[in-house]
Amino acid sequence: MKEIKITDIGNINIGNAQLEEAGTGVTVIICKEGMGAGVDIRGGGPASRETPLLDPLMQADKIHALVLSGGSAFGLDAASGVMDYLGMNNIGFDTGIAKIPLVCQSCIFDLGYKTADVFPRSKMGYAACIDSEKNQLREGSVGGGTGATVGKLYGMEQCSKSGLGMYAIQIGELKIGAIVIVNAFGDVFDSKGNKIAGLMNKEGTGFLDFAEEMYKSIEPKNQFTGNTTIGAVITNAAFDKSMLCKIASMGQNGLARRIFPVHTMADGDSVYALSVGNVTADINVVGSLGTYVMEMAIERAVKTAAHV
């Protein structure tokens, strides 16, 4: 096993656009030839677009782009700019009359980070596509991770900064990676169980025990759904939509291993699985490796974030 750049998987371009002063942005993953895709959505508050396309019973077997953005449901407009870019480049599902770009999207809630009045629009989605032509990878507080935060039991006053992370590996011909925006309700831990980001004390000098604080009251709470971790496992192995949905569900194990609590009603955790190649591989191997690369990408999302 060796670490590689996620773009070394092949057949993908990744781009970002952001407004740092507003604390929001867009990350786009484009496969011009089309990529197989599945999804697994958990938690109580997802904001998404065109996810029904990934149902194995639906006709389309490939999508052309995945958008990961800020802005909550307002940010779904970013996909329009991605569609404009793909359409101008003659990329899409051929209906016999016109080529229709198939674009899926998930959003995080970052409206409480700096401003609730500015969010990704189609122009920003288009700009992320232009940036993808460079395929220059950036992590941390960029793209859809610009306004990402974690550990929000007591709101933004006691949370930690997070961002966008990526990690990829190769074993023989098989390549697999993960890209993730960590905007979790809960805390984030490293592989040894050490907390690396999350709920802070009021002074901002150290961490509180999230579980201890959460368990102080068992009464029902109207917990605001201002969270969500979104990402994708990407591989050059060939799988259909049903298998990719399974790989996506295994990718959620990466969230469960590194984030606590996770998949709550205050989150909208969504993991996609994307197939961009023709390598033959066992689904259990790919799903298990998908868990691993997702774990590592989550850690990188926190460690590369600008702590401001």
N, C-alpha and C positions, 0 to 999 in steps of 0.2 A: 504494500500500500504506500502510495506517495501523494503528497499534497500537490494540487495543481490550481491554476486560476480557473474560476468557474466558466469563463469564456472558452477555455481549452476543451470543454465538452463538445463544442462545435455547433454550428447552425443556429446560434443565438447571438443577439445583440442586446446589450443592457445600457440604458441611459437614464439620466436623472435631470430634473429641473426643480428649482425651489425658490422661494422667497424667504430669505433668512430673517428679514425684519418682521415678517408675519408669522414665522415659525411653522411653515407648511410646505409641502412639495409632492412630487410625483416620481415614481420609478417605473420604467417600462421594460418588459422582456419581449423581444420580437423574434419570431421565426418566420422568415419570408416564405418558406416552403410549406409552412403549417406544421403544428406540433400536436401530438396526441395529448389529451389533458383529462385529469380527473380532479375531484375536490372532496374534502371532508370538512364540514363546518360544525363547530361546537361552540357552546356558550350561548348567551341569550340576546346579544345585540349586534349581529353582523350588518354591515352595509355592503351590498354587492350588486353586480350587474352581470347578466347573461349566464349565471351559474347553471340554470336548467339545461344549457347546451351540453353540459358535461354528464348528464344522465345517459347511461349506456343505451337507453331506448330512443334517444334523439338521433336524428339523421346524420348531422354533421359529425365527422370523426376527427376533425382537427380544428384548432383555433390558430390565429395568427399573432396574437399578442395577449399578454397578461399585464394588467396595470395594478400597481400597489401604490396607494396614495393616502394623503391626509384629507382633511375636510369633512369627514363623516359623509352622510348621504349627499351633501352639497358637492363633494369632490368627485362624484360619479360623472360629472360633466367632462372630466379630463379625458375619458374614453372617446368622446366625440372628436377631440383633436387627434387622438391616435388613429381613429378611423379615417379622418381626413388625410393624414400622412400616408397610411397604407393604400387608400384609394388612389391618391395621386401617383403612387408607385405601382399601380396595377396589381396589388396584392389582395387576394380575397377568395371566397368561395364562389366558384363559377356557376351561376344560376342559368347560364345560357343567354341571359339578357344583360346582366351586369355582374361584376365581381363584387361580392359583399364581404368586407373584412369582418372576421369573427373575433371579437375582443371581449375578454372577461376582466372583471375588476373587483377588488376588495379595498375598503378604506379603513383607516384608523380614525379615531376621534382625537383630534389635536386642537380643537377650537379653544380649549382652556389654557393652552400653553402661552401664547402671546396675544392673539386676537381672535375673536369669533366672527369678525367682519370680512376676513379675507380667506379664501380657500381655493384649491386648484380648479381652474376652468379649462376649457378646451385648448386655449392658447398655451397653457403650461404643459398639457399632454402632448401637444405638437412639438414643443421645445424639447421635451424629454426624448422624443423620437429622433430629432435632429442630433441630440447629444449621443444617442445610441450608435450613430454612424462612426463615432470615434472609438467606441467600445473600450473606453478608459475607465476602469473600475474604481469606484470610490465607496467608502464605507463611513459609518458614523452618522453625524447630523447632516445628512444630505438626502435629496430626493424625498421619497415618502417617509423617511425616518427623521426628517428635519425637526418635527415637533413631538417626537416620541418620548414618553416618560413611563416610569414604572413605580410601583409601590404607592398606590393612591387611595389607601384606606381612609386617610384623613384629608384627601384632596391634594391640590397642586402644591400647597405650602410645605408638605413634608415628603414629597416624592423625589426620585432620582432621575437624571437624564439618561435616555437610551437613544437608539437610532437604528440604522440599517446595517446588517451584517451578512457576510457571505463566507462559504467554506466549501471546498471541493477536493475530491480524491480520485485516484485512478488505481485499479487493480487489473493488470493485463489490459485487455481491450475495453473493459468496463470503466466508464467515467460517471461520476455522480456528485452532485453538489446541492447546496441549499442557499437560498436567499430569503431573508426574513426581516420584518420590521417589528421590533419588540415594544409594544405599547401596553404592557400588561397591568392589570389591577394588582397583581401580586409581586413578590420579590423574585430576583434572579440569582441563581447559584452557579458556581463553577463545578467541574467534574469531581472535586473532592468534597462537595457539600458546603463550601464557604460562600456566604452571601456576598455578592459583588455589586448589587444595586437593589434599591427598594425603599421601603418605608423608613424615613429618618425621624430622629427625635426633633423636638421643637427648636432646639438650638442649632440643628444641622451638623452636629459634631459626631454623630454615630447612628447606627441602625437600631430600630426597635424590633422586637420579636413580633412579626406580623400575626402569627397564629395566636400568640398570647393576647394581643390587642383585639383581634377579631373575636376571640372566644369570651371576651369580657361580658358580652350580652348575647343571649340566644334569641332575643326578640326579633321578629321580622323587621327588616330595614328597607327603606326605599333607596337602595344603593344606586347611584347614578351610573349609567352604562357608558362611561367615558373612556373606555379602554379598547382592547383588541390587539392580538398578535396575528399578523398575516404574513404568509410566505409561500415558498414553493420548493419542492424537491425536483431537481432537473437531472435527467439521465440520458445517455446515448443508447440505452437498451430499448428494444422495441416491445411495447405493450399496448393493448387496446384500452378503451376507456374504463371498462369494468376493473381490470387489473390496476390501472392507474388510480382509481378511486381507493383501492385497497392500499396501495403504496402511500397515498396521501394520508389515509387513516393511521398507518404505521408511523408516518412522519410526525403525527400529533404526539407520539410517545416522546419525541425530542422536547416538546413543550412541557410535557408532564415531568420529565426528568430535571428540567432546569428552572421551571417557574412554579411558585407556590404562593397562593392558590392559583389554579388554572381552570379554564373551561367553566367559569362561573357565569351567573346570570348578568354580571357586570362586564363580561367580556363578549367578544364575538369571534373567537379564534377560528381562523380559516387557513387550511393548508391545501395547496394545490400540488399535483404531481404532473410533470411535463416530460414527454418522450420526444427527443429530437434526433434519434439515430436508429440504427438497425442491428445493433449488437444483440446476440442471443444471451440471455441471462436468467437465472432463477429468480422468481418474484420474491421469495423469502430472503435471499441474499440482498437484493436491491432494496427491499423494504427495511431490512435491518440496518443496512448502510445509510439509508435515508434518515433513519432515526439519529444515527451518529452525526452525520453532517449537519442536520438541523440543530442538534445540541451545540455543535461548535460554532455555527453561524449565530445562534442566540448569544453565546458568550462574546463573540466579536462585535455584535451590535451594541453591547454595553461598553466594552473596553475601548472601542474606537469613537464613542460619542463625545461630543464637546460638552463638558460639564459646566454649563452656564444656565 
